[in-house]
Amino acid sequence: GRGCGALEVLDSLKQLDGDARERSFASGLHCCGVCFDQVPGSKALRLAACGHVFCKQCLRGLCSVQIKEGSVHLVKCPEFGCGEGLVQADVRNLVDSKEFERYEKVSVGRVL
């Protein structure tokens, strides 16, 4: 078995690793899977559900259209063959507050 506190140490190491990964992501260049432009990490988003990376502009456009049409179930990763749904935090990160409010309303309506 593990000694006392080993899990806490492991968790904090994972956290440090995650922080380092985020810093490295933010300072790197990434190819958007939609428009194929090279964008800095500050203008890109790595989707929480699947890890695919796109520029925020492309994702924002896709989200806005689906939210406007009330098709929130189609707010998904645009990577060919992926189709993972975007988590709420990613959507919040991309759209304005009015669009996010509509996204939440329509999402709740679909669940009920």
Summary of the structure (lengths in Angstrom):
residues: 112
radius of gyration: 17.0
end to end distance: 45.8
largest distance: 54.7
contacts: 282
relative contact order: 0.12
helix: 56%
strand: 12%
